[in-house]
Amino acid sequence: MAETTKTANAAKAPKPSFIKGLKAEFKKIVWPDQGTVAKQSTTVVVVTVLLGIIIALLDFAITKGLNIILFLG
């Protein structure tokens, strides 16, 4: 019987609105400063360009290697 009382009380308890909960969670966010954002953005761009170059070089080498094997072999 105690379980039904707890369940009934839990159902009747006031629940915070979605917007209030959202605002409370939004206040917990720690935003990075402008310098950190600039450094991280620069790092992402540089790494992306380098990986693009590496993939292009590998693609070129594999294509040339296959052409040599298929057409001269």
N, C-alpha and C positions, 0 to 999 in steps of 0.2 A: 504494500500500500504506500510505502514511503516513496517508491519509485514513481508512481503516478503523480504524487504531489510535486516532486521535483520537475517532472516533465511539464506539468500544467504551469508551474511558476516560470519555467524557462520560456514557454510559449507566450506568456503574458508580459515578459520583461521588455521594456522599451528598447528598440534597436536604433542605433544612430543612423541618420540618413546616409545615403550613398555619397552625397556631395560633401558632407562633413567628414566622413572617413577619407575621402579622396583628398580633401584639403589637409587633413592631419598627416597623411602619408607624403604628400607633396612637400610639406614643411621639413620632413626628415631628409630630403635629398641634399647632398653636399655638392654644390656645383664647382667645377674646377675654375681656376682663374684663367685669364686670357693668355698668359704665357704658356701654361700647360697645354691648353687647347691648340695653340700654334705649334708647339713642339710635336705633339702627338699627330696633328694633321700633316705636318711636314714629313714625319717618319712614315706614315701610311702612304703618302704619295711616292716617296723615294723607294720604299720597298715594293710597291706595286709596279713602278717603272722597271726596277731591276728584275723582278720576276718575269715581267713581260718580255724583256730583252733575252733573258735566259731561255724562256720557252720558245721564242722566235729562233734563236740560234740552234737549239736542239731540233726544232722542226726542220730548219734548213739543212742541218747535217744529216738527219735521218732521210729526208727526201733525196738529197744528193747520193747518199749511200745506197738507197734502194734503186735509184736510177742506174747507178753503176752496176749493181748486181743483176738487175733485170735486163738491161739493154746490152751490156757487154759480156755477160756471163753465159 
